[in-house]
Amino acid sequence: MSNSSRDSAEGAGWGSAERGAYRALMPQHTEKLSWLSPRTLWTARNGMLASWFGDPTGRTRSRWVAQRAAAGAPADKVIRRADPDRFSFLVIGDTGEGDDPQYAVVPGLLKAGGDTRFAVLASDVIYPVGSADDYGTKFFRPYRDYQAPIYAIPGNHDWYEDLDGFMRVFCDDAPPLPPEPAPRPLTRARLRSLLWHRPRPRDGRHLDEARRLRPAPAQQADQPGPYWAVDAGPVRIVGIDTGLLGTLDAEQGAWLSEVSAGPRPKILVTGSPLYVDGEHRPCPIDGGGTVDDIVRDPAHHYVAAIGGDIHNYQRYPVDVDGRTVQYVVAGGGGAFTHATHTIPRVSVAGVTEDDFRSYPLRGDSLAFYSALYGRRLGLRRLFTLTEAEATAVIAERLGIRTGRAPGSDARVTRRTRLVAGLLGTALRPGRRKRLRLPVRKTYTQVFSPGSATYSPPFFKSFLRLDVSPEAVRLRCYAATGNRAQEEDPPVEDEVTIPLG
């Protein structure tokens, strides 16, 4: 097994001279998606409109579910597979930007996951707005050589066109929903309707051509709607749709309670992680209760909750009444990398820094962002930190043992402290209070690196879960875009989850 980022800087992808072969999988011309573009921000406006004028996601979702039920989808929304008691599957989150970081995941995924029975895409299948026209280069092409079905749950970006493209691809080419009557004038709903972004009439005209990239019967997956459950071997995998604002409507909440009942061990896959960045985010359900209430109920037998949306890997082993539930963030499948160096020293629900795992490591995240902003601001000599400098200043500011030692020659200077502070590196709580610092404001929260991450290391990841009647072994594999990690994908984290 190759070195990981916890073993060495080379294992993290720093200093590699040879880029991977993933570019041969890409189309000749790729659109470079920029999240700084006013056009992109305007197209992706529905999330903001929902927060201002009310969220219509629950009603729209109910209409999709009713349409699928009328077409013959099972009422309980359970996909019953004929997998053996011992099998493996993949989880990949936040994939579809269609550029180098997404395609860089593919060679390692095929090598480490080519024998898996199916894959699950956890949130944000297509950026920026889930358009059906983007599925060719951002879904069918990158995964054309994966010879098993792919199920998916939508993320907020897939909802920016009312889930039209998602339903056409994953739900038996579901026809568009008929338009609803316009709301009455001079209401918040009317204002939202006037400003709402909707799919264009000709969207998806190339879908039939794109589908020919994954034509084999073994690659096909027909799911009953945007949320579902899969019975596979000894486990049930439950996928929920958290819509535009990270919540569940009452109808889906009632279904989740029903499908969670019984002694069968369960794994939740959600677009909104329940523990992330050192915080508990239990995910409210309209009408009362939370998703995490259901996960924690011992009668439901959940052993893990895996969420996308945040573009990195995190794991929190939480003790729930004497049993451990693994809460995982798994959004590193292709979109730009969210920082981990802004995560404060972990102390949540009994999980400490010694229990917590992340990828990229905080030092690698800080070095990645320092190089990014050095280029973007034209201040490379000031901003750019070596991975050793970044790791050293992380250890000092957080007072933690870093995942990889910084090296004896790494110095913490005024410059490294300045850059770390500007880029939002967290401080120990006591030190923040003494310095009277507000909640952290960072460059990394103002801009994303989406339009600038075109050279390795990308710090992408995917999960492989090996299921047996006794346990689930969960492994997080890294994809840097360098040939070394492409040919032998390193394992960045591994945990065995008992099912007894």
ABEGO torsion letter per residue (X at the ends): XBBBAAABAAAAGBGBABBBAAAAABBABBBBBBAABAAAAAAAAAAAAAAAAEBAAAAAAAAAAAAAAAAGBBAAGBBBBABBABBBBBBBBGABAGBAAAAAAAAAAAAAAAABABBBBBEGABOAAGBAAAAAAAAAAAAAABABBBBBBBBAAAAAAGGAAAAAAABGGBBBBBBBBBBBBGBAAAAAAAABBBBBAABGAAAAAAAAABABAAABBBBAEABBBBBBEABBBBBBBAEAAGBBBAAAAAAAAAAABEABBBBBBBABBABBGGBBBAGBBBGEEBAAAAAABAAAGBABBBBBGBBBBBBBBBBBGGBBBBBBBBAAAGBBBBBAAABBBBBBGGBBAAABBBOBBAAAAAAAAAAAAAAAAGBAAAABBBAAAAAAAAAAAAGBBBABBAEAABBBBAAAAAAAAAAGBBBBAAAAAAAGBBBBBBAAAABBAAAABABOBAGBBBBBBBBBAABBBBBBBBBAGBAAAAABBBBABBBBBBAX
